[in-house]
Amino acid sequence: MDAIRRCLCGWTITLAALAVTGAVFAQPEPPQRQGFEERVKAIASSFKSNPSLKKVPQTQLENLMNFMVGNMLFILNHEMAHVIINDFHLPVLGQEEDAADDFAIVTSLRSGTDFSHHVLEEAAKGWFLSELRDRDDKVAIFYFSDHRLDLQRAYRIVCLMVGSDPVKFKEFADSMKLPEPRQEACKDDYEKAVSGWDTLLKPFERGPVQPKIKIDVTYGGGKEEYDLFARGFRSVRLLDVVAARLANELVWPLPFALEMQTCGSDNATWSESTRKLTLCYELAHDFAELYRAYGTAWADSRNRKSNGK
């Protein structure tokens, strides 16, 4: 589980339309994406039927659901970046894990919706909370890992956000204590990340008359304590939204599948032999526990600091 949190076996948002003219992902949002935020709110309300959550305020349930969805989507996009790099034989300068993080962040930012931006903030929060939990649990830091440290990954999200729009995301960057000089330099970071991915993916953009790849989507049954998560993600249709975007935007060399399952561990895996990417309900459960243990207190402490208290 610590390995999963550190490698991020992914984290944020559906593959969304990139707004730059001629760039990959420049097409309109598919119908499945419409109403996504409303579905998240609806499933949060349905959690009231669970006896253990009956007395939890609606606002807290929505915050919990947004946190889980944000981080699971980030994981899915991060993992899909690895699949894209492999399937299209893309060159990578630097660590592939860093490139996959940038892919997840940039696709979220370029969607241009307040909801997608909010979910991206939740993904950054997830890294901050993961670092806090590891510190409390005295988890060893592996400086030789091929992944950045949790706080570095959190601040990479913050940096690319404020780099994409210094006005819109300044308050968020300030609340995360990203220094002003670094905020100004983040514009270059964002432009390089966008340019790099646009350039690499442009040759594989799907034209309007080209057939779409078949992407099978499966929501496995949740077992015992994970049934609530299974029903929630099936109602939100998280995988369907991502599959529609992936099929719409790129000319894939081979079909593949997306699934959510009870796996026996909190993980996210890609199988080259079956061409299937699996997100485990246990991972969603871990995010829920992370938020329950640290989310509210962490948010309150940030608000106090922002207000100078």
C-alpha positions as CSV (number, residue, x, y, z in Angstrom):
1,M,0.0,0.0,0.0
2,D,2.8,2.5,0.8
3,A,4.4,1.5,-2.5
4,I,1.1,2.3,-4.3
5,R,0.8,5.7,-2.6
6,R,4.3,6.6,-3.5
7,C,4.3,5.3,-7.1
8,L,0.9,6.9,-7.6
9,C,0.2,3.9,-9.7
10,G,-1.5,7.0,-11.0
11,W,-3.8,10.1,-9.7
12,T,-6.9,13.0,-11.5
13,I,-9.6,13.6,-14.2
14,T,-11.1,12.4,-17.4
15,L,-9.3,12.9,-20.6
16,A,-10.8,16.2,-21.6
17,A,-10.7,18.6,-24.5
18,L,-7.5,20.4,-25.0
19,A,-8.2,24.0,-26.0
20,V,-5.2,24.8,-28.2
21,T,-6.1,24.9,-31.9
22,G,-5.0,21.8,-33.7
23,A,-4.0,20.0,-30.5
24,V,-5.0,16.5,-29.7
25,F,-8.1,16.5,-27.5
26,A,-9.4,19.7,-29.1
27,Q,-12.9,18.3,-29.8
28,P,-16.1,18.9,-27.9
29,E,-16.9,17.1,-24.7
30,P,-18.8,13.8,-25.2
31,P,-22.4,13.5,-23.9
32,Q,-21.2,11.1,-21.2
33,R,-19.1,13.9,-19.6
34,Q,-22.1,16.2,-19.3
35,G,-23.7,16.0,-15.8
36,F,-20.7,14.3,-14.3
37,E,-20.7,16.7,-11.3
38,E,-24.4,16.2,-10.7
39,R,-23.9,12.4,-10.7
40,V,-21.1,12.8,-8.0
41,K,-23.5,14.8,-5.8
42,A,-26.3,12.3,-6.3
43,I,-24.2,9.4,-5.3
44,A,-23.0,11.3,-2.2
45,S,-26.7,11.8,-1.3
46,S,-27.3,8.0,-1.7
47,F,-24.7,7.3,0.8
48,K,-27.2,8.4,3.4
49,S,-28.8,5.0,3.1
50,N,-25.7,3.4,4.7
51,P,-26.4,3.2,8.5
52,S,-22.8,4.2,9.3
53,L,-23.1,7.4,7.2
54,K,-26.6,8.4,8.0
55,K,-25.7,11.1,10.5
56,V,-22.8,12.5,8.3
57,P,-23.7,16.0,6.9
58,Q,-24.4,16.1,3.2
59,T,-21.5,18.6,2.7
60,Q,-19.0,16.2,4.2
61,L,-20.3,13.3,2.1
62,E,-19.9,15.5,-1.1
63,N,-16.4,16.5,0.0
64,L,-15.5,12.8,0.6
65,M,-16.9,11.8,-2.8
66,N,-15.1,14.6,-4.6
67,F,-11.8,13.6,-2.9
68,M,-12.2,9.9,-3.9
69,V,-13.3,10.7,-7.5
70,G,-10.5,13.3,-8.0
71,N,-7.8,10.9,-6.8
72,M,-9.2,7.9,-8.7
73,L,-9.4,9.9,-11.9
74,F,-5.9,11.1,-11.5
75,I,-4.7,7.6,-11.0
76,L,-6.6,6.5,-14.1
77,N,-5.1,9.3,-16.3
78,H,-1.7,8.7,-14.9
79,E,-1.8,5.0,-15.8
80,M,-3.3,5.8,-19.2
81,A,-0.3,8.0,-19.9
82,H,1.9,4.9,-19.4
83,V,-0.2,2.9,-21.8
84,I,-0.1,5.7,-24.4
85,I,3.7,5.9,-24.1
86,N,4.0,2.2,-24.6
87,D,1.4,1.8,-27.3
88,F,2.6,4.7,-29.5
89,H,6.3,4.2,-28.7
90,L,6.7,7.7,-27.5
91,P,10.2,9.0,-26.5
92,V,10.4,10.3,-22.9
93,L,13.1,12.7,-21.7
94,G,13.5,12.3,-18.0
95,Q,11.5,10.0,-15.7
96,E,8.4,8.4,-17.2
97,E,6.5,8.8,-13.9
98,D,7.0,12.6,-14.1
99,A,5.7,12.6,-17.7
100,A,2.7,10.6,-16.7
101,D,1.9,13.1,-13.8
102,D,2.2,16.0,-16.3
103,F,-0.2,14.3,-18.7
104,A,-2.8,13.8,-15.9
105,I,-2.4,17.4,-14.8
106,V,-2.4,19.0,-18.2
107,T,-5.4,17.1,-19.5
108,S,-7.4,18.2,-16.4
109,L,-6.4,21.9,-16.8
110,R,-7.2,22.0,-20.5
111,S,-10.7,20.7,-19.9
112,G,-11.5,24.3,-18.7
113,T,-14.3,23.5,-16.3
114,D,-14.5,24.6,-12.7
115,F,-15.4,21.1,-11.7
116,S,-12.3,19.6,-13.3
117,H,-10.1,22.2,-11.7
118,H,-11.6,21.5,-8.3
119,V,-11.0,17.8,-8.7
120,L,-7.4,18.5,-9.6
121,E,-7.1,20.4,-6.3
122,E,-8.4,17.3,-4.6
123,A,-5.6,15.3,-6.3
124,A,-3.0,17.7,-5.0
125,K,-4.6,17.5,-1.5
126,G,-4.3,13.7,-1.7
127,W,-0.5,14.0,-2.0
128,F,-0.3,16.4,0.8
129,L,-2.4,14.1,3.0
130,S,-0.4,11.0,2.0
131,E,2.8,12.7,3.0
132,L,1.3,13.7,6.4
133,R,0.1,10.1,7.0
134,D,3.5,8.7,6.1
135,R,5.2,11.1,8.5
136,D,2.8,10.1,11.3
137,D,3.4,6.4,10.5
138,K,7.2,7.0,10.3
139,V,7.3,5.4,6.8
140,A,10.8,5.4,5.3
141,I,11.5,7.8,2.5
142,F,13.2,6.2,-0.5
143,Y,15.3,8.9,-2.2
144,F,16.4,6.4,-4.8
145,S,12.9,5.8,-6.1
146,D,12.0,6.6,-9.7
147,H,9.0,8.6,-8.3
148,R,9.2,12.0,-6.8
149,L,8.4,12.5,-3.1
150,D,4.8,13.0,-2.2
151,L,5.2,16.7,-1.5
152,Q,7.0,17.2,-4.8
153,R,4.2,15.6,-6.7
154,A,1.7,17.8,-4.8
155,Y,3.5,20.9,-5.6
156,R,3.9,19.9,-9.3
157,I,0.2,20.0,-9.5
158,V,0.0,23.3,-7.8
159,C,2.8,24.7,-10.0
160,L,1.2,23.7,-13.3
161,M,-2.1,25.0,-12.2
162,V,-0.8,28.4,-11.4
163,G,1.4,28.3,-14.5
164,S,-1.6,27.8,-16.7
165,D,-3.5,30.7,-15.2
166,P,-1.6,32.9,-12.6
167,V,-4.8,34.9,-11.8
168,K,-7.4,32.1,-11.5
169,F,-5.2,29.8,-9.4
170,K,-3.1,32.3,-7.4
171,E,-5.3,32.0,-4.3
172,F,-4.9,28.2,-4.3
173,A,-1.1,28.5,-4.9
174,D,-0.9,31.0,-2.0
175,S,-2.9,28.7,0.3
176,M,-0.4,25.9,-0.5
177,K,2.5,28.2,0.3
178,L,4.1,28.1,-3.1
179,P,6.5,31.1,-3.1
180,E,5.8,34.0,-5.4
181,P,9.0,33.6,-7.4
182,R,8.3,30.0,-8.0
183,Q,4.7,30.8,-9.1
184,E,6.1,33.1,-11.8
185,A,8.5,30.5,-13.1
186,C,5.7,27.9,-13.3
187,K,4.4,29.5,-16.5
188,D,7.4,28.0,-18.3
189,D,6.8,24.6,-16.7
190,Y,3.2,24.5,-17.9
191,E,4.0,25.6,-21.4
192,K,6.8,23.0,-21.8
193,A,4.5,20.2,-20.4
194,V,1.7,21.2,-22.9
195,S,4.0,21.6,-25.8
196,G,5.7,18.3,-25.2
197,W,2.5,16.2,-25.0
198,D,0.8,18.1,-27.9
199,T,3.8,17.4,-30.1
200,L,4.0,13.8,-29.3
201,L,0.3,13.0,-29.6
202,K,-0.5,15.1,-32.7
203,P,0.5,12.3,-35.2
204,F,-2.0,9.9,-33.5
205,E,-5.0,12.2,-33.4
206,R,-8.1,10.5,-34.6
207,G,-9.8,12.2,-37.6
208,P,-13.6,12.5,-37.9
209,V,-14.0,9.7,-40.4
210,Q,-11.6,7.3,-38.7
211,P,-13.2,4.4,-36.8
212,K,-13.1,4.4,-33.0
213,I,-11.3,1.7,-31.1
214,K,-13.4,-0.6,-28.9
215,I,-12.9,0.0,-25.2
216,D,-14.7,-2.5,-22.9
217,V,-15.8,-1.1,-19.6
218,T,-16.5,-3.4,-16.5
219,Y,-17.6,-2.6,-13.0
220,G,-17.0,-5.7,-10.9
221,G,-19.0,-6.4,-7.8
222,G,-17.8,-5.0,-4.5
223,K,-17.3,-7.5,-1.8
224,E,-18.4,-6.8,1.8
225,E,-17.1,-3.4,2.8
226,Y,-16.3,-2.4,-0.8
227,D,-19.9,-2.8,-2.1
228,L,-20.6,0.9,-1.4
229,F,-17.7,2.0,-3.5
230,A,-18.7,-0.4,-6.4
231,R,-22.2,1.0,-6.5
232,G,-20.9,4.6,-6.2
233,F,-18.4,4.4,-9.1
234,R,-20.9,2.4,-11.3
235,S,-23.5,5.2,-10.7
236,V,-20.9,8.0,-11.5
237,R,-19.9,6.0,-14.6
238,L,-16.3,7.1,-14.1
239,L,-14.8,4.5,-16.5
240,D,-17.4,5.3,-19.2
241,V,-16.4,8.9,-19.3
242,V,-12.8,8.1,-19.7
243,A,-13.3,5.4,-22.3
244,A,-15.4,7.7,-24.4
245,R,-12.6,10.3,-24.4
246,L,-9.9,7.8,-25.1
247,A,-11.8,6.3,-28.1
248,N,-12.7,9.7,-29.5
249,E,-9.3,11.3,-29.5
250,L,-6.6,8.8,-30.5
251,V,-6.1,6.2,-33.2
252,W,-5.2,3.2,-30.9
253,P,-3.2,0.3,-32.4
254,L,-5.2,-2.3,-30.5
255,P,-8.4,-2.5,-28.4
256,F,-8.1,-2.5,-24.6
257,A,-10.4,-2.6,-21.5
258,L,-10.9,-0.6,-18.3
259,E,-12.3,-2.2,-15.2
260,M,-12.9,-1.6,-11.5
261,Q,-12.7,-4.7,-9.3
262,T,-12.2,-5.9,-5.7
263,C,-8.6,-7.0,-6.0
264,G,-7.4,-7.9,-2.5
265,S,-5.0,-4.9,-2.3
266,D,-5.2,-1.2,-2.9
267,N,-3.7,-1.1,-6.4
268,A,-4.0,0.0,-10.0
269,T,-2.5,-2.3,-12.7
270,W,-2.1,-2.6,-16.4
271,S,-1.8,-6.1,-18.0
272,E,-0.1,-6.1,-21.4
273,S,-1.1,-9.7,-22.0
274,T,-4.9,-9.0,-21.5
275,R,-4.6,-5.3,-22.4
276,K,-6.7,-4.4,-19.4
277,L,-6.3,-1.6,-16.9
278,T,-7.7,-2.4,-13.5
279,L,-8.6,0.1,-10.7
280,C,-9.2,-1.6,-7.3
281,Y,-12.0,-0.6,-5.0
282,E,-9.5,-1.0,-2.2
283,L,-7.7,2.0,-3.5
284,A,-10.9,4.1,-3.2
285,H,-11.4,2.8,0.3
286,D,-7.8,3.9,1.2
287,F,-8.6,7.4,-0.1
288,A,-11.7,7.5,2.0
289,E,-9.8,6.5,5.1
290,L,-7.1,9.0,4.3
291,Y,-9.7,11.8,4.0
292,R,-11.5,10.7,7.1
293,A,-8.3,10.7,9.2
294,Y,-6.7,13.9,7.8
295,G,-8.8,15.8,5.4
296,T,-11.0,18.0,7.5
297,A,-8.3,18.9,10.0
298,W,-5.8,19.6,7.2
299,A,-8.3,21.9,5.4
300,D,-9.1,23.7,8.6
301,S,-5.4,24.3,9.3
302,R,-4.8,25.7,5.8
303,N,-7.8,28.1,6.2
304,R,-6.4,29.3,9.5
305,K,-3.0,30.0,8.0
306,S,-4.6,31.7,5.0
307,N,-6.5,34.0,7.4
308,G,-3.4,34.8,9.4
309,K,-4.6,33.0,12.5
